[in-house]
Amino acid sequence: MSITIGLAGKPNSGKSTFFKSATMADVDIANYPFTTISANHGVTYVRTECPCMKLNQRCGNCVEGIRFVPVEVIDVAGLVPDAWKGRGLGNAFLDELRQAKAIIHVIDASGSTDIEGNPVDKGGHDPMDDIEFLNREITMWMYGILKRNWDSLSRKIKAENLKLEEALANQLGGAGVSDHQVHEALVTSELSRNHVKWTDDNLVTLCDNIRSISKPVIVAANKIDVASEENIEKLLNLDIMVVSTSAAAEFALKSASKNNAIKYLPGSDDFTIISENMTKEQKKGIEDLRDFLKSRGGTGVQECINRAVFDLLDMVIVYPVEDENKWTDKKGRILPDAYLMKRGSTPHDLAYQVHSDIGDHFLYAVDGRTRMRMGEKHELDNGDVVKIVSSAK
Ligand SMILES: Nc1nc2c(ncn2[C@@H]2O[C@H](COP(=O)(O)OP(=O)(O)OP(=O)(O)O)[C@@H](O)[C@H]2O)c(=O)[nH]1
């Protein structure tokens, strides 16, 4: 699977409900045999329009023209204040974030739980306080890793004339940070490259920038079904990426869909009832959900996953094919594969994603829509259908 998204949140924010609803197996939307890999690792999907809508037949890999492309998601348990100092699950929590390319931070927008997740009177806690707290935990975790061996690392960089970016990224290896990200953070921090002179505050600032570059966060302002409009508005107006969600509503809809009571596609603002023998109560519950969906335009869970991938990580979905006219592979399957690629990737990068041999022997690519050759520097766009020509055997 190409990317991993971490789900973080204080206890009682609804993180597990979000995880369960996002990774609930739905045989109708994808051919993946399992969606829950282990208790806290699962597969969820990005929703997009399938390019087969431009053909006069459906590809068989989408649901009525809506394509679901898998991404991995990890439910990272144990976010508590001072996790970075080893409180609660401590580093186990943070180590799991290592693989995450982006984080969905689930917060309780209703303000009915305090910073540790203990229930308080509804609205008694300001959810804005939760947002900063995750950032600080991650920053301080990175700082802890650097600070632990700072004196010897600092001496070594000087004595062996090591490249600063490389040495810091290596030290932060456990946090899943690249040289390039450290470089960007050094530039943003405006620190002198004379690291021997850095103060602790300088190190914290650097780690804060490394965090925001390497672990971008989208906030899921959860429990909007019970949150005050004032809270929701305040959160949505923040200068960061926020999506309002009801993980509980998504879970209820997915459950009803799994039980064949309704047909619901994640990310939709409506569903169809297919079961004929629902009780009066069930019908009422289902209609309440419909009203909720209509008023909010959806539960927000799918939107949150989509925005994490498309906006936060700036990715596009592209479709390699063997036949640029029919958009099929060797076996005649239409648009069999969908790849998530970073925006700015070229056809040659896609060739490497498909197979290293194809990448090594890449000759050129053809645009499946225009049937024209794509230039070497062509930036792949969302929805591109690409025929790769290579001399690989
Ligand atoms: N009203 C409402 N309740 C929700 C929503 N999402 C979750 N809940 C409820 O909030 C409580 C906590 O949800 P969990 O998913 O267990 O929360 P968590 O953050 O995983 O908590 P821990 O497992 O303790 O880490 C449960 O009672 C859920 O049913 C929501 O969107 N709306």
The ligand as an ORCA input file, in Angstrom:
! r2SCAN-3c Opt
* xyz 0 1
  N     -22.263     11.812     19.550
  C     -21.165     11.243     19.060
  N     -20.492     10.361     19.819
  C     -19.394      9.797     19.283
  C     -18.926     10.105     17.994
  N     -17.806      9.388     17.743
  C     -17.594      8.644     18.856
  N     -18.543      8.890     19.787
  C     -18.674      8.299     21.132
  O     -17.613      8.782     21.938
  C     -17.179      7.765     22.843
  C     -15.707      7.524     22.665
  O     -15.497      6.996     21.387
  P     -14.250      6.069     21.032
  O     -14.267      5.874     19.572
  O     -14.186      4.877     21.888
  O     -13.102      7.082     21.469
  P     -11.520      6.934     21.473
  O     -11.020      8.277     21.191
  O     -11.062      5.857     20.587
  O     -11.243      6.593     22.952
  P     -10.201      5.568     23.566
  O     -10.554      4.229     23.003
  O     -10.448      5.700     25.017
  O      -8.855      6.058     23.128
  C     -18.028      6.537     22.522
  O     -19.097      6.508     23.423
  C     -18.514      6.796     21.111
  O     -19.737      6.174     20.826
  C     -19.675     11.058     17.211
  O     -19.360     11.401     16.076
  N     -20.776     11.581     17.816
*
